[in-house]
Amino acid sequence: MFARLIAPMSAPVVGLIATLLFTTHTAAAGPAPLPSRLHEAGGRPDLLYVVLFSLPDCPYCVAVRQAYLPALPDDPRFRERVRIREVGIGSAKQLIDFDGQKTSHAEVARRLKVKFAPTVLFLDASGQPRAEALLGGDSVGLYGGYLEKRVMQALEAIPKSP
């Protein structure tokens, strides 16, 4: 019966349904641990930090975190230069900011003017934006394309190390 329902649907629709089911099922597991550093100590200046700003109990944040961001480091085009981070918009947890100073997740979100979740920022090694922020979640199956485009734009704006 289920196969008869799925058979006439297009691949993107089936993918979207699978993502929604996966997201709903895994949302109860809670968010991934928040990072203690936004950048790598002694990190290369040509790295791009893709930073997800999230809120607890945000199903769109879960979808971005679990369905889209993990694919970036696996992509050979991005593997060497892209790092993924997550910041809790209202979290009091401490982290080391791009300037090496200890601060809270909430303060980082405030300083970068992030008020909406999910928001993905594309920051260079000094914490400066290198592509337009990606706001909101995926409702029509296009999020992966938007994310990839922003990553490509940001990487082009950051000079490669020799």
QUIFENQUI-V685412 format. One line per field, one symbol per residue. psi: psi as a letter, one per 20 degrees, with the letter a starting at -180 (. if undefined). burial: 1 if it has 9 or more other ideal C-beta (glycine too) atoms within 8 Angstrom, else 0. A space follows every 50 residues. Layout:
BEGIN
psi: ???
burial: ???
END
This chain:
BEGIN
psi: gghhhhgiqqghgggggggggggghihhirrqqqqiphrppkqqijqpoo opprqqkohhggggghhghhhgiiphhighippprppogjpiqqrprhjj qprrghhggghjkpiqpqppqnqaijjppirqqoprapijjigggggggh gggghhiopqq.
burial: 00000000100011111011011001100010011001100010111111 11111001111111111111011000011011111111111000111100 00111101100001001111111110100110110011001011011001 111110010000
END
